[in-house]
Amino acid sequence: MSKPTILIVDDDKSLQEFLELFLAKEGYQVAVAGDGEEALSYLSKNQADLVLADIRMPRLDGISFLKALREKAFEIPVIMITAYASLDTAVIAKQEGAFDYVPKPFKLDQLRDLIKRALAKERVSLEATNSETSFMGIIGQSPAMKRVFGLLPRIANAPSNVLITGESGTGKELIARAIHKLSPRRDRPFVVVNCGGIPPNLLESELFGYKAGAFTGASRDKEGLFVKAHKGTIFLDEIGELPLDMQVKLLRVVQEKAVMPLGSTKEVKIDVRIISATNRNLEKEVLEGNFREDLFYRLNVISLELPPLRERKEDIPLLVDYFLKKYAQKMGKKIEGISEFALKALMEYDFPGNVRELENIIERSVALESGPLILPENLILSRKKKGTQDNKGLKIELPEEGLDLEDLLAQIEVSLLKQALSRTGGNKTEAAKLLGLNFRSFRYRLAKYGLS
């Protein structure tokens, strides 16, 4: 096996030289960067097995560097070194994914041991990536998840754009990261964009960047997220939330493989693979005029649907065990497992929030539990989600001779549309709100039944 490579990230030249000599003597290959930005540039082109990084640095400090590593999906253990030792900084560093934290002055034996443990943990993590109950760190052994795992290598090796669909909380970002890590672009950036989390007036500048003077406050050039993802992968989460005007601009980027920063007259060529995700039915959104058909087909070259947790209940015990160990360790609690009755309650629950909801339930239960087992009384399960309706209120008997389901549903829809309009005095905006629809969707339904 080749020697592990350790990247030193520090603006202190004397400490750089000292660590370089020490690590070379210990048998490691060594690379050096003066700050976080230089380190990210190095990692975009080279491999490293471990990073030793200072917290106080110019341009990009240690904490920001950790965040950038996570955003770009660089799975590298990081040991933070700083003269500004404080518990708060240590906690922040841990939260952002640091392996550990060493205050200056440090003992060489302590640093040597930390490095060995970090590298050993990384090896174990890599060996466990493809176990019988997980794939690329995604847990599951159900037929539904095994099917997904079987598709991932093939999807990863294709250059085409991917659309991942599934309910909220099913792990769409985890799947996107796995596709990136398995792809030929694995050593390049992985950039995450939450299309529903960026204000519409900032979306264009965030995605495509801008030139100095493009608008008030633009004092310098800013690189857009598409350019940052050059040669790598961009993950457009909640793509169904993208406004129509931005859909037009994104379509041009997909077609031309170039972006136009705000305030610029020159296009910037990009080489980016696009993975999109949505919990919406985009085909339905296309029919209702909320999503461009041409963009849909550009993004949906390869489609992958993730199953909800209620359709893969055999994975629940595995996930419970994983989250129990994770949060027991994080909170310093000695919890050995979950009681039979508590697990039964989880197996009978439908998990409208999917894996994300299960994780929240277990985290909360670990926090509340004082004994060695998670007990049923410490499980807080939501029996009714906001916006849902109790099924007991609607009973329709199927006639012996059968019925025309499409016709019945159309009659129900027309009736509710008319009731909503009547109740609001013909105010379509308010009527749409009564039915939980956006205005475009409401208007589409009115036109569909000749009610507009």
C-alpha positions in Angstrom: 0.0 0.0 0.0 1.2 3.5 -0.7 2.0 5.9 2.1 -1.0 8.0 3.4 -1.0 11.6 2.3 -1.5 14.3 4.9 -2.4 17.8 3.9 -1.2 20.6 6.3 -3.4 23.7 6.1 -1.8 26.6 8.0 -0.6 30.1 7.3 2.2 29.8 9.9 5.3 29.0 7.8 7.3 27.8 10.8 4.6 25.4 11.9 4.2 24.2 8.3 7.9 23.3 8.2 7.9 21.7 11.6 4.9 19.5 10.8 6.2 18.6 7.4 9.5 17.3 8.9 7.7 15.5 11.7 5.1 13.8 9.4 7.8 12.8 6.8 9.8 11.2 9.6 6.7 9.3 10.6 6.4 7.8 7.1 3.7 10.0 5.6 3.6 11.8 2.3 3.0 15.5 3.0 1.3 18.4 1.1 1.0 22.0 2.3 -1.6 24.8 1.8 -1.5 28.3 3.2 -5.2 28.6 3.8 -8.6 27.0 3.3 -9.0 28.2 -0.3 -5.6 26.9 -1.3 -6.5 23.6 0.4 -9.8 23.2 -1.5 -7.9 23.9 -4.8 -5.4 21.2 -4.0 -8.1 18.7 -3.1 -10.0 19.3 -6.3 -7.0 17.9 -8.2 -5.3 15.6 -5.7 -6.1 12.9 -3.2 -5.4 13.2 0.6 -6.1 10.8 3.4 -6.1 13.3 6.3 -6.1 17.0 6.8 -4.4 19.0 9.6 -5.9 22.5 9.6 -5.6 25.6 11.7 -8.8 27.4 12.7 -7.5 31.0 12.3 -6.5 31.6 8.7 -6.8 34.4 6.2 -9.4 34.2 3.3 -11.1 31.0 4.4 -10.8 30.0 8.1 -10.9 26.5 9.5 -14.6 26.3 10.3 -15.6 27.6 6.8 -13.1 25.2 5.3 -14.9 22.3 7.1 -18.2 23.5 5.8 -16.9 23.7 2.3 -15.5 20.1 2.5 -18.9 18.8 3.5 -20.6 20.8 0.7 -18.2 19.4 -1.9 -18.6 15.8 -0.5 -14.9 15.4 0.3 -15.0 12.5 2.8 -11.6 13.2 4.5 -10.9 13.2 8.2 -9.8 16.6 9.6 -7.9 17.3 12.8 -8.1 21.0 13.8 -5.1 22.7 15.3 -5.3 26.1 17.0 -3.7 28.4 19.6 -7.2 29.8 20.3 -8.5 26.9 22.4 -12.0 27.2 23.6 -14.8 24.7 24.2 -17.2 26.6 21.9 -14.8 26.4 19.0 -14.2 22.7 19.7 -17.9 22.0 19.6 -18.4 23.9 16.4 -15.5 22.1 14.8 -17.0 18.7 15.8 -20.4 19.7 14.6 -19.0 20.6 11.2 -17.4 17.2 10.9 -13.9 17.5 12.4 -12.4 14.2 13.6 -10.9 15.9 16.6 -9.4 19.2 18.0 -5.9 19.9 19.3 -5.0 23.2 21.1 -1.4 24.6 20.7 1.0 23.8 22.2 0.4 20.1 21.5 2.4 17.1 22.4 3.8 15.1 19.5 2.7 11.8 21.0 -0.8 13.1 21.3 -0.8 14.3 17.6 0.8 11.0 16.5 -2.0 9.0 18.2 -4.7 11.2 16.8 -3.4 10.8 13.3 -3.2 7.0 13.6 -6.8 6.8 15.0 -8.2 9.1 12.3 -6.6 7.1 9.5 -7.7 3.8 11.1 -11.3 5.1 11.3 -11.2 6.1 7.7 -10.0 2.6 6.6 -12.8 1.0 8.6 -15.3 3.4 7.1 -14.2 2.5 3.6 -14.3 -1.2 4.3 -17.8 -0.9 5.7 -19.2 1.0 2.7 -20.5 -2.0 0.9 -21.7 -4.3 3.7 -24.7 -6.6 3.4 -26.9 -4.0 5.1 -25.6 -0.8 3.5 -24.3 0.7 0.3 -22.2 3.8 0.1 -23.2 4.6 3.7 -27.0 4.3 2.8 -28.7 1.7 5.1 -31.1 -0.8 3.8 -31.6 -4.5 3.0 -35.2 -4.5 1.7 -35.8 -5.6 -1.9 -36.8 -2.0 -2.7 -33.5 -0.6 -1.5 -31.4 -3.4 -3.0 -33.0 -2.5 -6.4 -31.9 1.1 -5.8 -28.4 0.0 -4.8 -28.1 -2.1 -8.0 -29.0 0.8 -10.2 -26.6 3.3 -8.6 -23.3 2.1 -10.2 -24.9 2.1 -13.7 -26.4 5.5 -13.2 -23.1 6.9 -11.8 -21.1 5.7 -14.9 -23.6 7.3 -17.4 -22.9 11.0 -18.1 -26.6 11.8 -18.4 -28.6 14.1 -16.1 -30.6 12.4 -13.3 -33.9 13.2 -11.7 -34.5 11.6 -8.2 -38.1 11.6 -7.0 -39.6 10.6 -3.7 -41.4 11.9 -0.6 -39.6 14.3 1.8 -37.2 12.5 4.1 -36.5 9.5 1.8 -32.8 10.4 1.4 -32.6 12.0 -2.0 -29.5 14.0 -1.2 -27.7 10.9 0.1 -28.5 9.1 -3.2 -27.2 12.1 -5.2 -24.0 12.1 -3.2 -23.6 8.3 -3.7 -24.0 8.8 -7.5 -21.3 11.5 -7.5 -18.9 9.4 -5.4 -19.3 6.4 -7.7 -19.0 8.5 -10.9 -15.8 9.5 -12.8 -16.3 13.0 -11.4 -15.8 11.7 -7.8 -12.7 13.8 -7.2 -14.4 17.0 -8.4 -16.8 19.3 -6.6 -20.3 18.3 -5.5 -22.3 21.5 -5.1 -25.7 21.4 -3.4 -28.4 24.0 -4.3 -31.7 24.2 -2.4 -34.0 25.7 -5.0 -36.7 26.3 -2.4 -34.4 27.8 0.1 -32.9 30.7 -1.9 -35.1 33.8 -2.3 -36.3 34.2 -5.9 -34.6 37.6 -6.3 -31.2 36.0 -5.4 -31.5 32.8 -7.3 -29.9 34.0 -10.6 -26.9 35.6 -8.9 -26.4 32.6 -6.7 -26.6 30.1 -9.6 -24.8 32.1 -12.3 -22.7 34.6 -10.4 -22.2 38.3 -11.2 -19.6 40.9 -12.2 -18.6 43.8 -10.0 -21.1 46.7 -10.5 -23.9 44.5 -11.8 -26.2 45.9 -9.1 -26.0 47.9 -5.9 -23.7 46.2 -3.4 -21.8 44.1 -6.0 -18.4 45.4 -5.2 -16.5 42.4 -6.6 -17.0 39.5 -9.0 -18.7 36.5 -7.6 -18.5 33.0 -9.0 -21.8 31.3 -9.4 -22.6 27.8 -8.1 -22.6 26.3 -11.6 -19.0 27.5 -12.2 -18.0 26.2 -8.8 -19.3 22.8 -9.8 -17.2 22.8 -13.1 -16.0 19.3 -13.9 -18.1 18.0 -11.0 -21.8 17.6 -10.1 -24.4 20.1 -9.1 -27.4 18.8 -7.1 -30.5 20.9 -7.6 -32.7 19.9 -4.6 -36.4 20.8 -4.7 -36.2 21.6 -8.4 -40.0 21.8 -8.5 -39.8 25.0 -6.5 -37.9 26.8 -9.2 -39.9 29.9 -10.5 -40.9 29.8 -14.2 -38.6 32.7 -15.2 -35.6 30.8 -13.7 -36.7 27.6 -15.4 -36.2 29.4 -18.8 -32.7 30.5 -17.8 -31.8 27.0 -16.4 -32.9 25.4 -19.7 -30.5 27.6 -21.6 -27.7 26.6 -19.3 -28.5 22.9 -19.8 -28.7 23.3 -23.6 -25.7 25.6 -24.1 -23.5 24.2 -21.3 -22.6 27.8 -20.5 -23.7 30.5 -18.0 -23.9 34.3 -18.3 -23.0 36.0 -15.0 -25.2 39.1 -14.2 -23.6 42.2 -15.6 -21.4 40.3 -18.0 -21.6 40.1 -21.8 -19.5 36.9 -22.1 -20.7 33.4 -21.4 -18.6 31.1 -19.2 -18.4 27.5 -20.5 -19.1 24.8 -17.9 -18.8 21.0 -17.8 -21.3 20.0 -15.1 -23.5 16.9 -14.5 -26.9 17.9 -13.1 -28.7 15.7 -10.5 -32.1 17.1 -9.6 -34.6 16.0 -6.9 -38.2 16.7 -6.1 -41.0 15.4 -3.9 -43.5 16.7 -6.4 -45.1 15.0 -9.4 -43.3 17.0 -12.1 -45.3 15.4 -14.9 -48.4 16.7 -13.2 -46.7 20.1 -12.7 -46.0 20.2 -16.4 -49.6 19.5 -17.3 -50.8 22.2 -14.9 -48.3 24.7 -16.4 -46.1 25.0 -13.3 -43.0 23.4 -14.8 -41.6 23.7 -18.4 -42.0 20.5 -20.4 -38.7 21.0 -22.3 -36.7 21.5 -19.1 -38.4 18.5 -17.5 -37.2 16.2 -20.4 -33.7 17.7 -20.2 -33.4 17.0 -16.5 -35.3 13.6 -16.5 -32.9 11.7 -18.8 -32.4 9.1 -16.1 -35.1 8.8 -13.4 -34.8 7.2 -10.0 -37.7 6.9 -7.6 -37.0 6.3 -3.9 -39.5 4.2 -1.9 -41.1 5.7 1.3 -40.1 4.0 4.6 -43.6 2.5 5.0 -42.9 0.4 1.9 -39.6 -0.9 3.2 -40.4 -1.6 6.9 -37.8 -4.4 7.1 -35.2 -1.6 7.1 -36.6 0.0 10.2 -34.7 -2.2 12.8 -31.4 -1.5 10.9 -32.1 2.3 10.8 -33.1 2.3 14.5 -29.9 0.5 15.5 -27.8 3.0 13.4 -29.4 6.1 14.8 -29.4 4.7 18.4 -25.6 4.2 18.3 -25.1 7.6 16.6 -27.0 9.6 19.2 -26.0 7.6 22.2 -22.4 8.3 21.3 -23.1 11.9 20.5 -24.9 12.5 23.9 -22.5 10.3 25.9 -25.3 7.9 27.0 -25.1 4.2 27.6 -28.1 2.9 25.7 -27.9 -0.7 24.7 -30.9 -0.9 22.4 -34.7 -0.6 22.1 -37.4 -2.6 23.9 -39.5 -5.1 21.9 -42.7 -3.0 22.5 -41.0 0.2 21.4 -39.7 -1.4 18.2 -43.2 -2.9 17.5 -44.7 0.6 17.8 -42.2 1.9 15.2 -42.9 -1.1 12.9 -46.6 -0.3 13.0 -46.1 3.4 12.3 -46.4 4.8 8.8 -43.7 7.5 9.0 -45.2 10.3 6.9 -41.8 12.0 7.3 -39.9 8.9 6.3 -36.3 8.3 7.4 -35.8 11.9 8.5 -38.7 11.5 10.9 -37.4 8.2 12.2 -34.0 9.8 12.9 -35.7 12.7 14.8 -37.8 10.3 16.8 -34.7 8.3 17.9 -32.7 11.4 18.6 -35.4 12.7 20.9 -35.9 9.3 22.5 -32.2 9.0 23.3 -32.2 12.5 24.8 -35.2 11.6 27.1 -34.2 8.1 28.0 -32.5 7.5 31.4 -32.3 3.7 31.3 -30.4 1.2 29.1 -33.3 0.7 26.7 -35.5 2.9 24.6 -39.1 2.4 26.0 -42.4 3.1 24.3 -43.3 6.0 26.6 -40.3 7.9 25.2 -41.4 7.5 21.6 -43.2 10.6 20.3 -45.1 9.5 17.2 -47.3 11.9 15.2 -50.5 10.1 14.4 -51.9 12.9 12.3 -49.8 15.1 10.1 -50.7 18.7 9.4 -52.9 19.0 6.3 -54.1 15.4 6.4 -57.7 14.3 7.0 -59.0 11.4 9.1 -60.1 8.6 6.7 -63.1 7.9 9.0 -64.9 11.0 7.6 -65.2 9.6 4.1 -66.8 6.3 3.3 -67.7 5.3 -0.3 -69.1 1.9 -1.0 -68.1 0.2 -4.2 -71.3 -0.9 -6.1 -71.5 -4.6 -7.0 -71.7 -3.6 -10.7 -68.5 -1.4 -10.3 -68.1 2.3 -11.2 -66.3 4.7 -13.5 -63.5 5.9 -11.1 -62.4 8.8 -13.4 -65.9 10.1 -13.8 -66.5 9.9 -10.0 -63.3 11.7 -9.2 -64.1 14.4 -11.8 -67.6 14.9 -10.2 -66.0 15.3 -6.7 -63.4 17.7 -8.0 -66.0 19.9 -9.8 -68.2 19.9 -6.7 -65.4 21.1 -4.5 -64.2 23.7 -7.0 -67.7 25.1 -7.1 -68.1 25.1 -3.3 -64.8 26.9 -2.9 -65.8 29.6 -5.4 -69.2 30.0 -3.8 -67.8 30.3 -0.3 -65.3 33.0 -1.3 -67.8 35.0 -3.5 -65.9 34.0 -6.7 -62.4 35.1 -5.4 -60.2 32.5 -7.1 -57.1 33.3 -5.0 -59.0 32.6 -1.7 -60.8 29.6 -3.2 -57.4 28.1 -4.2 -56.2 28.5 -0.6 -59.3 26.7 0.7 -58.4 23.7 -1.5 -54.7 23.8 -0.6 -53.7 24.6 -4.3 -51.5 27.3 -5.8 -53.3 29.8 -8.0 -51.9 28.3 -11.3 -53.0 24.8 -10.3 -56.5 26.1 -9.3 -56.9 28.0 -12.6 -55.8 24.9 -14.6 -58.6 22.8 -12.9 -61.2 25.5 -13.6 -60.3 25.5 -17.3 -60.2 21.7 -17.4 -63.9 21.5 -16.4 -65.0 24.7 -18.2 -65.6 26.6 -15.0 -63.3 29.6 -15.7 
